[in-house]
C-alpha cells in the first residue's frame, strides 16, 4: 500500500478519483445489475466517488482484496489495478460536478461507463470513465488536477505501490 496513505487523516471527508488500469488481457466485466463492459488490455479508467465517512477508510477498502461487493467500483476493482488516488478534502458532495468535468472535457473524450457509479444520480451518465488510450499518465494527472481546481478544490495524489 502507498506510504502516503498514513498521511491521510482517518476522518477527513472528501471527494476522490481512482485511476485504474486493466493490467491483464481483454476481458468482459459484469458490473452488478448494470450490465457487461468490455475492458481492453492496458486501458485506464477513472472512478469518481465521495467519502463522507472518511477518505482513509474508503481508500483502504478499495485497496482491500477481501470485501463484500457493494458498490459498482467493487466489480471493476476485481479486474483493475489502482494506479493512483486523487482526493480533496471537502464536506460538499461534488461527484456530479467532477464527473461533468470529464463528460464535457473540451479537448479529450472520456467515454462514460453508462450507469456505473451513479445509481443515486439522475444528472450524470456515469461516475466512471474510460480514459483516451493515447493519454500519458502525466497528461491524465494534469487533467485530473485541473478538473479538481475548476471546482475550487485542492487536489492531492497518492500513487499506489503494491
N, C-alpha and C positions, 0 to 999 in steps of 0.2 A: 504494500500500500504506500501511497505517496507520503513522504516525510512532511509535506505541507499540511496534511490533514490534522496534525496535532496543533497547528497554528490557528485552526478554525475553532472559534468559540462553540462550545457544545450546545448552547441555547440560542445562538444567533439565528434570527428568522430571515428569510430572503427568497430570492428567485435564483434559479440556476439553469445552466445549459450543459448537457453532456455532449461531448464529441466522441462518437463511437465509430468503430470500423469492423467490417467483416474481414477477419484475418484468414479465413478459410476459402473454400471454393464457392461457386454459385450455389445458392440454396433457396428453398421456399420456407417462409416462416409463417406459421399460423399465429395471429395475434388475437387472443381472447375471442370474443364474439364478433370482431370486426371483419376478419377475412384473412386471406393468404397474400403475402407480399413476396415478390421475387427480390432477393438480395444478391446483387452481383459480387463476385470476389473483389476484395480490396476497396469496396465502396465505403465512403464515410457517411455518417448520419448525425443529425442534431436532434436532441430531445430537450424540450423546454418544460420546466416544472417549477413549482413553488415548494417551499419548506417552512411553513408557518410553525411547525413543531420543532424546527431546528435543522440547519444545513448539515451539521456534522453527522447527525444520526441518519439523515436522508442519504448522504453520500456513502456512509458506511453500509447502509442497507443495499444500495445499488451495487456496491463492490462485492457484496457477500455472494458466495456460491450456494448458500443454503437459505432459501427464503420461500415463503408461500407466494404463489403467483397471485398478485393483487392488481397491479397497475399494468397498462399496456406495455410500458417500458420494460417490465419484468420479462415479457415474452421476447422482446428484442434482445435483452441482455443475456438470454440463454445462448445466443448465437453471435453476438457482437462484443467486442472488447472496448472498454472505456479508455480513451487516449488522454482526455483532459476534461476537467470540470471547471466551468467558469461560473462565478457567482457574484452576487451583490447583496449586501445587507439592506433590507427594506422590510417594512411591515405592510406595504402596498401589494395588492395582487396584480401583477403586471404581466402574467404569462401571455395573455392575448395581445397585449401591446408589443411584447418582444416577438411573438410569433408573426405579427404583422410586419415587423422589420424584415423578416426573411421571405414571407409570402409576396411582398411587394418590393423586393430589393430592386433598385433602379438599374443595376448592372448585371448581377448574377441571377441565374434561375435556380432557386431551391425548390425541388419538387416535393409537395406535401405527401405524406403517407396518410391519405384521407381517412379521417376518423381516429387516428392514433393519438392518444394523449389528451383529447379534448372532448371526452364524453359529457362533461359538465358545461360545455361551451357551445353556444349556437352560432357564434360570430366567426370562428376560425375553421378553415378546412381541416386543420391538424395542428398538433403541437410537436410534430416530428417531421423532419425533412431530410431528403436525400441531398447530399452536397454535390455540386457540379464536380465531376470526376477530374477535371483539369486543374482545379484549385489546389495550390500548395497548402501545406499546413500553416505556414506563416501568413499567407493571404487570408485563409479562413479565420485564423485568430484575429487578424486585423478587422475583418468584417464583423466578427462576434463582438469585439471590444467596441467598435463604432456603434453597433446596434444597442448595446447597453448604455453607452454615453448619450445616444439620441433620446433615451428615456430618463436622462439625468441621473443615471446610476454609475457607480464606480466599480467597474469590472475587476475581478481578481481571478487569476488562473491557477489551478493546481494541475500539474502534469502527473499522470498516473504511471507508476513504475511497479509492475507486479512480477 
